């Protein structure tokens, strides 16, 4: 199966921003996110003949390619930026501009999220970055809505444990 230009254009227009956000949330770099997004769509073009609609929808296929692209990036990137989550109290207690504190808190939260399994990170991305409803997530992942609800609840519990291990407190809204 080969993508024609109209199909590719439609898929690209529907998913480019979502895939970019998927990467940006994980790497916190505009340039790297743009590169990874481009790589993902190039791989989609190259590998589209292996797409089987009976095994899943195009969205699942693109996110699988994106996830694998991100894994390749992490494997090849020796200078990963690690956020030190040890000094959160020191960071929060300083009298600084609120935007700086919010940026640091976001970075720390992202570091904690990165400790979760890929499937859990994907659920967080769909729910909070893309702001999908439970039904939209269920449709996207091909799962029953009750399963999505349970999985998101469990992700919150896992994230809460990670945050507590690092003496952090964040209010998680379900």
VENQUI-V705614 format. One record per residue. N is the residue number from 1. RES is the residue in one small letter. NEAR is the number of other ideal C-beta (glycine too) atoms within 8 Angstrom. D_LAST is the distance of its C-alpha to the last C-alpha in Angstrom with 2 decimals. Layout:
BEGIN
n=N res=RES near=NEAR d_last=D_LAST
n=N res=RES near=NEAR d_last=D_LAST
END
This chain:
BEGIN
n=1 res=x near=5 d_last=40.62
n=2 res=x near=5 d_last=40.85
n=3 res=x near=10 d_last=38.69
n=4 res=x near=6 d_last=40.69
n=5 res=x near=6 d_last=40.10
n=6 res=x near=6 d_last=38.39
n=7 res=x near=8 d_last=35.89
n=8 res=x near=10 d_last=35.20
n=9 res=x near=8 d_last=34.83
n=10 res=x near=8 d_last=32.33
n=11 res=x near=12 d_last=30.22
n=12 res=x near=9 d_last=30.51
n=13 res=x near=7 d_last=29.56
n=14 res=x near=7 d_last=26.46
n=15 res=x near=10 d_last=25.17
n=16 res=x near=10 d_last=26.75
n=17 res=x near=6 d_last=24.11
n=18 res=x near=9 d_last=21.25
n=19 res=x near=14 d_last=23.28
n=20 res=x near=11 d_last=24.23
n=21 res=x near=11 d_last=20.65
n=22 res=x near=12 d_last=20.02
n=23 res=x near=14 d_last=22.98
n=24 res=x near=11 d_last=22.53
n=25 res=x near=9 d_last=19.17
n=26 res=x near=10 d_last=21.05
n=27 res=x near=10 d_last=24.49
n=28 res=x near=8 d_last=24.07
n=29 res=x near=7 d_last=27.40
n=30 res=x near=6 d_last=28.34
n=31 res=x near=6 d_last=31.56
n=32 res=x near=10 d_last=30.27
n=33 res=x near=12 d_last=27.39
n=34 res=x near=9 d_last=30.05
n=35 res=x near=8 d_last=32.34
n=36 res=x near=14 d_last=29.81
n=37 res=x near=12 d_last=28.82
n=38 res=x near=8 d_last=32.55
n=39 res=x near=9 d_last=33.16
n=40 res=x near=13 d_last=30.49
n=41 res=x near=11 d_last=32.14
n=42 res=x near=8 d_last=35.57
n=43 res=x near=11 d_last=34.58
n=44 res=x near=13 d_last=33.25
n=45 res=x near=9 d_last=36.68
n=46 res=x near=6 d_last=38.54
n=47 res=x near=9 d_last=36.64
n=48 res=x near=10 d_last=35.94
n=49 res=x near=6 d_last=38.79
n=50 res=x near=5 d_last=36.83
n=51 res=x near=9 d_last=33.88
n=52 res=x near=6 d_last=33.90
n=53 res=x near=7 d_last=31.97
n=54 res=x near=3 d_last=32.41
n=55 res=x near=4 d_last=30.23
n=56 res=x near=7 d_last=27.29
n=57 res=x near=8 d_last=26.65
n=58 res=x near=8 d_last=27.57
n=59 res=x near=8 d_last=24.04
n=60 res=x near=11 d_last=23.69
n=61 res=x near=11 d_last=27.17
n=62 res=x near=13 d_last=26.54
n=63 res=x near=11 d_last=23.43
n=64 res=x near=8 d_last=25.55
n=65 res=x near=12 d_last=28.28
n=66 res=x near=13 d_last=25.99
n=67 res=x near=10 d_last=24.65
n=68 res=x near=9 d_last=28.29
n=69 res=x near=12 d_last=29.43
n=70 res=x near=12 d_last=27.00
n=71 res=x near=8 d_last=28.25
n=72 res=x near=8 d_last=31.79
n=73 res=x near=11 d_last=31.10
n=74 res=x near=8 d_last=29.84
n=75 res=x near=6 d_last=32.84
n=76 res=x near=6 d_last=35.28
n=77 res=x near=7 d_last=33.88
n=78 res=x near=4 d_last=35.49
n=79 res=x near=4 d_last=34.37
n=80 res=x near=6 d_last=30.60
n=81 res=x near=5 d_last=29.02
n=82 res=x near=5 d_last=27.39
n=83 res=x near=8 d_last=25.37
n=84 res=x near=5 d_last=26.57
n=85 res=x near=10 d_last=23.71
n=86 res=x near=5 d_last=26.30
n=87 res=x near=7 d_last=27.01
n=88 res=x near=12 d_last=23.70
n=89 res=x near=7 d_last=25.06
n=90 res=x near=7 d_last=28.19
n=91 res=x near=11 d_last=26.39
n=92 res=x near=8 d_last=24.26
n=93 res=x near=5 d_last=27.27
n=94 res=x near=7 d_last=29.56
n=95 res=x near=2 d_last=30.39
n=96 res=x near=6 d_last=29.38
n=97 res=x near=5 d_last=28.24
n=98 res=x near=6 d_last=24.54
n=99 res=x near=6 d_last=24.15
n=100 res=x near=8 d_last=25.63
n=101 res=x near=12 d_last=23.30
n=102 res=x near=8 d_last=20.24
n=103 res=x near=8 d_last=21.80
n=104 res=x near=9 d_last=22.44
n=105 res=x near=12 d_last=18.99
n=106 res=x near=8 d_last=17.70
n=107 res=x near=10 d_last=20.46
n=108 res=x near=13 d_last=19.68
n=109 res=x near=9 d_last=16.02
n=110 res=x near=12 d_last=17.40
n=111 res=x near=11 d_last=19.98
n=112 res=x near=14 d_last=17.55
n=113 res=x near=10 d_last=15.63
n=114 res=x near=8 d_last=19.15
n=115 res=x near=6 d_last=19.76
n=116 res=x near=12 d_last=17.40
n=117 res=x near=5 d_last=19.13
n=118 res=x near=6 d_last=19.51
n=119 res=x near=7 d_last=17.55
n=120 res=x near=11 d_last=14.41
n=121 res=x near=12 d_last=15.18
n=122 res=x near=11 d_last=15.63
n=123 res=x near=13 d_last=12.23
n=124 res=x near=13 d_last=10.75
n=125 res=x near=12 d_last=13.57
n=126 res=x near=12 d_last=13.07
n=127 res=x near=12 d_last=9.41
n=128 res=x near=6 d_last=9.73
n=129 res=x near=10 d_last=13.52
n=130 res=x near=9 d_last=14.62
n=131 res=x near=5 d_last=11.72
n=132 res=x near=9 d_last=12.31
n=133 res=x near=5 d_last=10.99
n=134 res=x near=11 d_last=10.58
n=135 res=x near=7 d_last=14.25
n=136 res=x near=9 d_last=15.35
n=137 res=x near=15 d_last=14.04
n=138 res=x near=13 d_last=15.82
n=139 res=x near=7 d_last=18.86
n=140 res=x near=11 d_last=18.90
n=141 res=x near=10 d_last=18.87
n=142 res=x near=8 d_last=20.88
n=143 res=x near=9 d_last=18.62
n=144 res=x near=6 d_last=17.86
n=145 res=x near=9 d_last=14.57
n=146 res=x near=6 d_last=14.09
n=147 res=x near=9 d_last=14.74
n=148 res=x near=14 d_last=12.13
n=149 res=x near=9 d_last=9.44
n=150 res=x near=8 d_last=11.16
n=151 res=x near=12 d_last=11.65
n=152 res=x near=13 d_last=8.15
n=153 res=x near=9 d_last=7.61
n=154 res=x near=8 d_last=11.00
n=155 res=x near=12 d_last=10.49
n=156 res=x near=10 d_last=8.14
n=157 res=x near=8 d_last=11.07
n=158 res=x near=10 d_last=13.62
n=159 res=x near=13 d_last=12.53
n=160 res=x near=9 d_last=12.52
n=161 res=x near=8 d_last=15.97
n=162 res=x near=11 d_last=17.23
n=163 res=x near=11 d_last=16.36
n=164 res=x near=9 d_last=18.01
n=165 res=x near=6 d_last=20.98
n=166 res=x near=10 d_last=21.52
n=167 res=x near=6 d_last=21.22
n=168 res=x near=10 d_last=18.29
n=169 res=x near=5 d_last=15.53
n=170 res=x near=7 d_last=12.51
n=171 res=x near=4 d_last=9.67
n=172 res=x near=7 d_last=6.41
n=173 res=x near=3 d_last=3.76
n=174 res=x near=5 d_last=0.00
END
